[in-house]
Amino acid sequence: MVAFDPASSEVRSPAGEALSPCRNWTDHHICNWLVPVGDPTPYCAGCRLNATVPNLSAPGTLLLWKRLETAKRRMLYGVMGLNLGLPIESNELKFHFLQDQRTNPWVVEPHVLTGYSAGEITINIAEADDVQRESSRLEFFENYRTLLGHFRHESGHFFWPRVVNTDEALSEFRQFFGDERADYPGALAAYHASGPPPDWQASFVSAYASAHTHEDWAESWAHYLHITDSIETAAANGMVWSPESDEWLKQWMDLSVALNEMNRSMGMADAYPFVLLQPVQEKLRFIHRRVEASRQNI
């Protein structure tokens, strides 16, 4: 077999490399990352972040968990690998994959919300069900909802204090995003009661980003990860020039138009159904500057 070595960001065979498959490959065939031989845990750098995994006794749950792990590893590759190079220690971030009674009446939790709190990301495993996720997308009038998007959004909450980590950075953050000290529960309640302002597209990357400064950051962070990962993939396939170019945002805006046109040619929805107006571009550039500064200080 060949698998991914997160230490080198390379795909290689474990044979003769002092590497072994992750325990979640040998037990469940759901992980393709490698672990150094002799590591104190048999789980890879991604799987060792799991605090709660689904109960696999329910039919179909293994497939949903596999989809969760695939999206999680893609997010982790983007932030920990060559793209951003931001480390995550196993004692800093934990994942909980939970199910509630809306999709499984035999579980304890009546309602599980996907979200982030104090170093812990919770994902309702119903988001890995294509039908359930599409139903939620339509219910909330969203033009985009993906499992990978959830992971990237919630990782933004985790990384916010780690990259906006100086007084100067916080001051600049408030110029672009607003004051994060505003009442968070009250802001979310108001958003769910009244929806976004009618002109939200002029300043925010999504309607939900208008709910609160922290959600604006997390949504913008998710899009930054979408963009950097997509540009890296496009560069590897000769579709754009270097992903490290200072014109990375222009590359993406040109590429996303082409991707949307290609999808329309196939009768499919736009791959990237968003318009990045100037205020949003400035937020993305701020994130890029903070990532670069954080990487240099590692």
LOSE-367853 format. One record per residue (C-alpha): y negated, z, x; residue in one letter; residue number from 0. Coordinates in pm, 1 decimal. Example, Ala and Ser with C-alpha at 12.3 -4.5 7.8 and 13.67 -1.06 7.14 Angstrom:
BEGIN
+----------+----------+----------+-----+-----+
!       yy !       zz !       xx ! res !   n !
+----------+----------+----------+-----+-----+
!    450.0 !    780.0 !   1230.0 !   A !   0 !
!    106.0 !    714.0 !   1367.0 !   S !   1 !
+----------+----------+----------+-----+-----+
END
This chain:
BEGIN
+----------+----------+----------+-----+-----+
!       yy !       zz !       xx ! res !   n !
+----------+----------+----------+-----+-----+
!      0.0 !      0.0 !      0.0 !   M !   0 !
!   -366.4 !    -29.0 !     93.8 !   V !   1 !
!   -627.0 !    217.6 !    -27.4 !   A !   2 !
!   -983.3 !    330.2 !     30.5 !   F !   3 !
!  -1071.8 !    568.4 !    311.9 !   D !   4 !
!  -1394.4 !    748.2 !    206.7 !   P !   5 !
!  -1453.8 !    874.5 !    561.6 !   A !   6 !
!  -1495.6 !    521.0 !    697.1 !   S !   7 !
!  -1581.1 !    337.8 !    370.4 !   S !   8 !
!  -1303.2 !     92.5 !    451.4 !   E !   9 !
!   -991.5 !    -25.3 !    273.2 !   V !  10 !
!   -689.2 !     25.9 !    496.1 !   R !  11 !
!   -320.3 !     94.8 !    503.2 !   S !  12 !
!   -227.8 !    459.7 !    558.4 !   P !  13 !
!     62.7 !    353.6 !    779.2 !   A !  14 !
!     -9.7 !    461.2 !   1135.0 !   G !  15 !
!   -361.9 !    576.1 !   1042.5 !   E !  16 !
!   -299.0 !    950.7 !   1000.9 !   A !  17 !
!   -386.4 !    905.3 !    634.4 !   L !  18 !
!   -190.6 !    970.2 !    318.2 !   S !  19 !
!   -237.2 !    875.0 !    -49.8 !   P !  20 !
!   -422.4 !   1114.4 !   -277.2 !   C !  21 !
!   -196.9 !   1346.6 !   -477.3 !   R !  22 !
!   -328.4 !   1184.7 !   -795.3 !   N !  23 !
!   -178.5 !    857.9 !   -674.7 !   W !  24 !
!    163.5 !   1000.6 !   -596.6 !   T !  25 !
!    172.9 !   1202.8 !   -922.3 !   D !  26 !
!     -7.7 !    976.2 !  -1170.1 !   H !  27 !
!   -101.9 !    644.5 !  -1002.0 !   H !  28 !
!   -468.1 !    689.2 !  -1097.5 !   I !  29 !
!   -640.8 !    718.3 !   -757.4 !   C !  30 !
!   -661.9 !    474.0 !   -466.2 !   N !  31 !
!   -842.6 !    696.9 !   -213.4 !   W !  32 !
!   -686.9 !    836.1 !    101.6 !   L !  33 !
!   -667.0 !   1184.6 !    251.7 !   V !  34 !
!   -642.2 !   1270.7 !    624.4 !   P !  35 !
!   -296.0 !   1392.9 !    716.4 !   V !  36 !
!   -311.2 !   1767.9 !    762.8 !   G !  37 !
!   -604.5 !   1816.2 !    525.1 !   D !  38 !
!   -574.2 !   2156.5 !    351.9 !   P !  39 !
!   -586.9 !   1989.4 !      9.9 !   T !  40 !
!   -366.3 !   1696.5 !    -93.4 !   P !  41 !
!   -648.7 !   1553.2 !   -304.0 !   Y !  42 !
!   -905.7 !   1299.6 !   -186.6 !   C !  43 !
!  -1278.3 !   1362.7 !   -155.0 !   A !  44 !
!  -1327.6 !   1250.4 !   -514.8 !   G !  45 !
!  -1035.3 !   1418.9 !   -688.5 !   C !  46 !
!  -1095.8 !   1755.2 !   -523.9 !   R !  47 !
!  -1420.8 !   1771.7 !   -721.9 !   L !  48 !
!  -1224.9 !   1799.9 !  -1048.5 !   N !  49 !
!  -1243.1 !   2141.7 !  -1212.9 !   A !  50 !
!  -1090.4 !   2039.5 !  -1548.5 !   T !  51 !
!   -868.1 !   1739.5 !  -1614.5 !   V !  52 !
!   -736.0 !   1619.4 !  -1951.6 !   P !  53 !
!   -413.7 !   1742.9 !  -2105.0 !   N !  54 !
!   -183.0 !   1450.2 !  -2038.4 !   L !  55 !
!     66.8 !   1543.7 !  -2308.3 !   S !  56 !
!   -138.4 !   1360.8 !  -2573.1 !   A !  57 !
!    -48.1 !    989.7 !  -2604.5 !   P !  58 !
!   -294.5 !    758.5 !  -2434.6 !   G !  59 !
!   -470.9 !   1034.1 !  -2241.5 !   T !  60 !
!   -345.7 !    917.0 !  -1901.5 !   L !  61 !
!   -514.7 !    579.4 !  -1953.3 !   L !  62 !
!   -843.1 !    747.9 !  -2052.1 !   L !  63 !
!   -826.4 !    975.4 !  -1748.1 !   W !  64 !
!   -761.5 !    675.1 !  -1523.5 !   K !  65 !
!  -1076.0 !    509.1 !  -1658.2 !   R !  66 !
!  -1273.1 !    829.5 !  -1598.9 !   L !  67 !
!  -1151.4 !    853.6 !  -1240.0 !   E !  68 !
!  -1226.2 !    486.6 !  -1172.0 !   T !  69 !
!  -1585.5 !    526.1 !  -1291.3 !   A !  70 !
!  -1626.7 !    855.3 !  -1106.3 !   K !  71 !
!  -1507.6 !    709.2 !   -776.9 !   R !  72 !
!  -1740.3 !    410.0 !   -818.7 !   R !  73 !
!  -2033.7 !    647.2 !   -863.9 !   M !  74 !
!  -1926.4 !    859.6 !   -568.0 !   L !  75 !
!  -1886.1 !    553.4 !   -347.5 !   Y !  76 !
!  -2241.4 !    452.7 !   -428.9 !   G !  77 !
!  -2399.0 !    786.9 !   -341.3 !   V !  78 !
!  -2169.5 !    905.7 !    -61.0 !   M !  79 !
!  -2086.0 !    572.7 !    104.3 !   G !  80 !
!  -2286.0 !    308.1 !    283.0 !   L !  81 !
!  -2534.3 !    253.7 !     -0.7 !   N !  82 !
!  -2705.4 !    593.0 !     -8.4 !   L !  83 !
!  -2511.0 !    804.7 !    241.0 !   G !  84 !
!  -2575.2 !   1133.2 !     57.8 !   L !  85 !
!  -2295.0 !   1386.1 !    114.1 !   P !  86 !
!  -2140.9 !   1596.3 !   -162.2 !   I !  87 !
!  -1953.5 !   1910.7 !    -62.2 !   E !  88 !
!  -1658.0 !   2014.8 !   -277.0 !   S !  89 !
!  -1821.3 !   2351.5 !   -352.9 !   N !  90 !
!  -2144.6 !   2191.4 !   -475.9 !   E !  91 !
!  -2030.7 !   1963.0 !   -759.2 !   L !  92 !
!  -1751.9 !   1993.3 !  -1014.3 !   K !  93 !
!  -1631.5 !   1768.3 !  -1295.4 !   F !  94 !
!  -1494.4 !   1872.1 !  -1634.1 !   H !  95 !
!  -1318.6 !   1607.2 !  -1843.0 !   F !  96 !
!  -1290.8 !   1753.0 !  -2192.8 !   L !  97 !
!  -1184.3 !   1644.2 !  -2539.6 !   Q !  98 !
!  -1307.6 !   1786.4 !  -2870.0 !   D !  99 !
!  -1175.9 !   1814.3 !  -3222.8 !   Q ! 100 !
!  -1354.0 !   1498.3 !  -3335.9 !   R ! 101 !
!  -1091.4 !   1292.4 !  -3152.1 !   T ! 102 !
!   -811.8 !   1548.4 !  -3110.2 !   N ! 103 !
!   -777.7 !   1818.9 !  -3380.9 !   P ! 104 !
!   -538.0 !   2021.3 !  -3162.9 !   W ! 105 !
!   -789.3 !   2113.0 !  -2891.5 !   V ! 106 !
!  -1003.1 !   2427.0 !  -2892.8 !   V ! 107 !
!  -1347.8 !   2272.8 !  -2843.7 !   E ! 108 !
!  -1509.8 !   2165.5 !  -3174.4 !   P ! 109 !
!  -1778.5 !   1961.6 !  -3001.7 !   H ! 110 !
!  -1812.7 !   1855.3 !  -2637.6 !   V ! 111 !
!  -2137.4 !   1708.7 !  -2510.1 !   L ! 112 !
!  -2149.7 !   1496.6 !  -2198.7 !   T ! 113 !
!  -2403.6 !   1660.6 !  -1970.1 !   G ! 114 !
!  -2492.8 !   1850.2 !  -1655.6 !   Y ! 115 !
!  -2552.2 !   2218.0 !  -1581.2 !   S ! 116 !
!  -2574.2 !   2407.2 !  -1251.7 !   A ! 117 !
!  -2360.2 !   2176.3 !  -1040.1 !   G ! 118 !
!  -2111.4 !   2089.0 !  -1314.4 !   E ! 119 !
!  -2080.9 !   1751.9 !  -1486.7 !   I ! 120 !
!  -1898.7 !   1744.3 !  -1820.5 !   T ! 121 !
!  -1774.7 !   1415.4 !  -1964.1 !   I ! 122 !
!  -1624.0 !   1389.5 !  -2310.8 !   N ! 123 !
!  -1313.3 !   1179.3 !  -2252.0 !   I ! 124 !
!  -1384.2 !    994.2 !  -2577.8 !   A ! 125 !
!  -1640.8 !    801.2 !  -2369.5 !   E ! 126 !
!  -1343.6 !    637.9 !  -2193.7 !   A ! 127 !
!  -1225.3 !    496.9 !  -2527.1 !   D ! 128 !
!  -1392.6 !    157.9 !  -2572.7 !   D ! 129 !
!  -1400.8 !    184.8 !  -2952.7 !   V ! 130 !
!  -1545.1 !    537.1 !  -2952.8 !   Q ! 131 !
!  -1804.8 !    450.0 !  -2691.0 !   R ! 132 !
!  -1917.6 !    135.6 !  -2872.3 !   E ! 133 !
!  -1942.1 !    331.7 !  -3194.7 !   S ! 134 !
!  -2167.7 !    584.5 !  -3020.8 !   S ! 135 !
!  -2377.7 !    306.8 !  -2872.0 !   R ! 136 !
!  -2443.3 !    161.2 !  -3215.5 !   L ! 137 !
!  -2504.7 !    503.6 !  -3370.3 !   E ! 138 !
!  -2774.8 !    582.5 !  -3113.7 !   F ! 139 !
!  -2927.9 !    232.4 !  -3120.3 !   F ! 140 !
!  -2856.8 !    179.0 !  -2749.8 !   E ! 141 !
!  -2838.0 !   -163.3 !  -2590.9 !   N ! 142 !
!  -2626.1 !    -33.1 !  -2302.8 !   Y ! 143 !
!  -2364.7 !    242.8 !  -2280.3 !   R ! 144 !
!  -2092.3 !    249.7 !  -2014.5 !   T ! 145 !
!  -1865.4 !    510.3 !  -1863.5 !   L ! 146 !
!  -2006.2 !    439.6 !  -1517.1 !   L ! 147 !
!  -2356.3 !    477.6 !  -1657.6 !   G ! 148 !
!  -2272.6 !    829.8 !  -1776.9 !   H ! 149 !
!  -2154.3 !    933.6 !  -1431.3 !   F ! 150 !
!  -2459.7 !    786.0 !  -1263.8 !   R ! 151 !
!  -2698.4 !    948.1 !  -1510.6 !   H ! 152 !
!  -2545.5 !   1294.9 !  -1474.4 !   E ! 153 !
!  -2536.2 !   1262.0 !  -1094.6 !   S ! 154 !
!  -2913.8 !   1216.2 !  -1112.8 !   G ! 155 !
!  -2951.5 !   1572.1 !  -1241.7 !   H ! 156 !
!  -2736.5 !   1694.0 !   -952.3 !   F ! 157 !
!  -2932.9 !   1506.9 !   -687.4 !   F ! 158 !
!  -3283.1 !   1577.2 !   -819.0 !   W ! 159 !
!  -3337.6 !   1904.7 !   -627.2 !   P ! 160 !
!  -3160.6 !   1757.1 !   -325.5 !   R ! 161 !
!  -3386.7 !   1454.7 !   -281.3 !   V ! 162 !
!  -3709.5 !   1584.9 !   -439.6 !   V ! 163 !
!  -3690.0 !   1867.0 !   -190.3 !   N ! 164 !
!  -4041.7 !   1915.4 !    -49.4 !   T ! 165 !
!  -4374.9 !   2017.3 !   -201.9 !   D ! 166 !
!  -4513.3 !   1675.8 !   -116.1 !   E ! 167 !
!  -4219.4 !   1499.6 !   -282.1 !   A ! 168 !
!  -4253.3 !   1716.6 !   -593.7 !   L ! 169 !
!  -4623.0 !   1637.0 !   -618.7 !   S ! 170 !
!  -4550.1 !   1264.9 !   -592.7 !   E ! 171 !
!  -4264.0 !   1298.9 !   -841.9 !   F ! 172 !
!  -4501.6 !   1445.1 !  -1100.1 !   R ! 173 !
!  -4739.1 !   1152.3 !  -1054.6 !   Q ! 174 !
!  -4466.9 !    908.9 !  -1164.1 !   F ! 175 !
!  -4247.6 !   1112.7 !  -1398.6 !   F ! 176 !
!  -4465.0 !   1395.3 !  -1527.3 !   G ! 177 !
!  -4427.7 !   1773.3 !  -1516.0 !   D ! 178 !
!  -4063.1 !   1878.4 !  -1513.2 !   E ! 179 !
!  -4164.6 !   2231.5 !  -1621.2 !   R ! 180 !
!  -4229.1 !   2115.1 !  -1978.7 !   A ! 181 !
!  -4006.0 !   2276.5 !  -2243.6 !   D ! 182 !
!  -3673.2 !   2094.5 !  -2209.5 !   Y ! 183 !
!  -3488.6 !   2212.5 !  -2525.3 !   P ! 184 !
!  -3800.7 !   2157.7 !  -2733.1 !   G ! 185 !
!  -3852.2 !   1809.0 !  -2592.6 !   A ! 186 !
!  -3492.1 !   1707.6 !  -2666.5 !   L ! 187 !
!  -3511.4 !   1850.2 !  -3017.9 !   A ! 188 !
!  -3830.0 !   1653.3 !  -3081.3 !   A ! 189 !
!  -3673.0 !   1335.9 !  -2944.3 !   Y ! 190 !
!  -3363.0 !   1364.1 !  -3163.0 !   H ! 191 !
!  -3578.1 !   1442.4 !  -3465.9 !   A ! 192 !
!  -3839.1 !   1169.5 !  -3422.5 !   S ! 193 !
!  -3703.9 !    924.7 !  -3165.8 !   G ! 194 !
!  -3897.9 !    768.7 !  -2877.8 !   P ! 195 !
!  -4266.3 !    672.3 !  -2895.9 !   P ! 196 !
!  -4317.2 !    317.1 !  -3023.9 !   P ! 197 !
!  -4447.9 !    197.8 !  -2687.1 !   D ! 198 !
!  -4175.8 !    359.1 !  -2475.1 !   W ! 199 !
!  -4083.6 !     29.0 !  -2308.2 !   Q ! 200 !
!  -4420.0 !     19.7 !  -2130.0 !   A ! 201 !
!  -4337.4 !    329.9 !  -1922.6 !   S ! 202 !
!  -3964.3 !    405.5 !  -1941.3 !   F ! 203 !
!  -3643.1 !    228.5 !  -1845.6 !   V ! 204 !
!  -3475.0 !    338.7 !  -2169.9 !   S ! 205 !
!  -3567.5 !    509.4 !  -2494.9 !   A ! 206 !
!  -3384.1 !    826.6 !  -2391.8 !   Y ! 207 !
!  -3587.1 !    843.0 !  -2071.8 !   A ! 208 !
!  -3890.1 !    925.2 !  -2286.4 !   S ! 209 !
!  -3728.9 !   1249.0 !  -2409.8 !   A ! 210 !
!  -3822.7 !   1461.6 !  -2105.2 !   H ! 211 !
!  -3918.6 !   1424.6 !  -1741.5 !   T ! 212 !
!  -3570.8 !   1526.1 !  -1625.9 !   H ! 213 !
!  -3411.0 !   1262.5 !  -1847.8 !   E ! 214 !
!  -3658.0 !   1002.6 !  -1722.5 !   D ! 215 !
!  -3551.0 !   1088.1 !  -1368.4 !   W ! 216 !
!  -3178.0 !   1077.9 !  -1451.7 !   A ! 217 !
!  -3207.4 !    746.2 !  -1634.6 !   E ! 218 !
!  -3413.7 !    596.0 !  -1351.4 !   S ! 219 !
!  -3167.0 !    733.3 !  -1095.5 !   W ! 220 !
!  -2877.5 !    572.8 !  -1283.6 !   A ! 221 !
!  -3055.0 !    238.8 !  -1278.5 !   H ! 222 !
!  -3127.6 !    277.9 !   -908.9 !   Y ! 223 !
!  -2752.8 !    320.5 !   -852.3 !   L ! 224 !
!  -2677.8 !     22.5 !  -1078.0 !   H ! 225 !
!  -2918.0 !   -187.6 !   -873.5 !   I ! 226 !
!  -2815.7 !    -81.3 !   -522.7 !   T ! 227 !
!  -2444.9 !   -115.1 !   -597.3 !   D ! 228 !
!  -2491.0 !   -455.5 !   -761.4 !   S ! 229 !
!  -2704.3 !   -586.1 !   -475.6 !   I ! 230 !
!  -2446.1 !   -472.7 !   -220.9 !   E ! 231 !
!  -2174.9 !   -654.4 !   -416.2 !   T ! 232 !
!  -2391.2 !   -964.5 !   -452.0 !   A ! 233 !
!  -2472.1 !   -967.2 !    -79.5 !   A ! 234 !
!  -2103.2 !   -936.7 !      8.3 !   A ! 235 !
!  -2043.3 !  -1248.5 !   -200.4 !   N ! 236 !
!  -2335.3 !  -1446.5 !    -59.0 !   G ! 237 !
!  -2541.5 !  -1431.5 !   -377.0 !   M ! 238 !
!  -2845.2 !  -1255.4 !   -224.1 !   V ! 239 !
!  -2967.8 !  -1185.4 !    125.5 !   W ! 240 !
!  -2930.7 !   -847.5 !    294.3 !   S ! 241 !
!  -2899.5 !   -550.0 !     57.0 !   P ! 242 !
!  -3112.8 !   -356.3 !    307.8 !   E ! 243 !
!  -3409.6 !   -590.1 !    260.5 !   S ! 244 !
!  -3742.6 !   -428.5 !    169.1 !   D ! 245 !
!  -3749.5 !   -670.9 !   -123.9 !   E ! 246 !
!  -3442.1 !   -513.3 !   -284.0 !   W ! 247 !
!  -3611.8 !   -471.1 !   -620.3 !   L ! 248 !
!  -3730.4 !   -832.6 !   -633.3 !   K ! 249 !
!  -3379.8 !   -943.4 !   -540.9 !   Q ! 250 !
!  -3242.0 !   -744.9 !   -831.0 !   W ! 251 !
!  -3492.7 !   -871.4 !  -1084.8 !   M ! 252 !
!  -3412.8 !  -1230.5 !   -989.3 !   D ! 253 !
!  -3039.5 !  -1164.8 !   -982.9 !   L ! 254 !
!  -3033.4 !   -981.2 !  -1315.8 !   S ! 255 !
!  -3198.6 !  -1277.3 !  -1488.5 !   V ! 256 !
!  -2929.1 !  -1505.2 !  -1346.3 !   A ! 257 !
!  -2654.1 !  -1264.4 !  -1452.7 !   L ! 258 !
!  -2790.7 !  -1249.2 !  -1805.7 !   N ! 259 !
!  -2808.1 !  -1625.7 !  -1825.6 !   E ! 260 !
!  -2448.9 !  -1652.8 !  -1702.7 !   M ! 261 !
!  -2331.8 !  -1405.5 !  -1965.6 !   N ! 262 !
!  -2516.2 !  -1595.0 !  -2237.8 !   R ! 263 !
!  -2345.0 !  -1913.0 !  -2121.5 !   S ! 264 !
!  -2014.7 !  -1738.3 !  -2190.1 !   M ! 265 !
!  -2127.4 !  -1604.4 !  -2528.5 !   G ! 266 !
!  -2144.8 !  -1248.5 !  -2399.2 !   M ! 267 !
!  -2412.4 !   -978.9 !  -2416.1 !   A ! 268 !
!  -2663.8 !   -950.7 !  -2132.3 !   D ! 269 !
!  -2521.0 !   -782.1 !  -1823.9 !   A ! 270 !
!  -2851.1 !   -599.4 !  -1770.0 !   Y ! 271 !
!  -3044.3 !   -577.4 !  -2098.2 !   P ! 272 !
!  -3355.3 !   -412.3 !  -1955.8 !   F ! 273 !
!  -3709.8 !   -512.8 !  -1860.4 !   V ! 274 !
!  -3850.5 !   -329.2 !  -1558.9 !   L ! 275 !
!  -4225.8 !   -312.9 !  -1606.7 !   L ! 276 !
!  -4455.0 !   -189.5 !  -1330.6 !   Q ! 277 !
!  -4441.0 !    186.4 !  -1410.0 !   P ! 278 !
!  -4061.8 !    174.5 !  -1403.0 !   V ! 279 !
!  -4064.0 !    -23.8 !  -1079.0 !   Q ! 280 !
!  -4280.8 !    244.2 !   -919.0 !   E ! 281 !
!  -4034.4 !    513.4 !  -1027.4 !   K ! 282 !
!  -3746.3 !    318.7 !   -873.5 !   L ! 283 !
!  -3939.2 !    271.5 !   -549.3 !   R ! 284 !
!  -4011.1 !    645.0 !   -539.9 !   F ! 285 !
!  -3639.1 !    717.6 !   -573.0 !   I ! 286 !
!  -3569.3 !    472.2 !   -292.4 !   H ! 287 !
!  -3820.7 !    645.3 !    -64.3 !   R ! 288 !
!  -3672.3 !    987.3 !   -137.8 !   R ! 289 !
!  -3317.8 !    865.4 !    -73.2 !   V ! 290 !
!  -3426.3 !    714.8 !    259.2 !   E ! 291 !
!  -3603.1 !   1036.9 !    357.3 !   A ! 292 !
!  -3304.9 !   1251.6 !    256.7 !   S ! 293 !
!  -3061.7 !   1031.6 !    446.7 !   R ! 294 !
!  -3271.3 !   1056.1 !    764.1 !   Q ! 295 !
!  -3266.1 !   1436.6 !    741.7 !   N ! 296 !
!  -2886.2 !   1462.0 !    714.9 !   I ! 297 !
+----------+----------+----------+-----+-----+
END
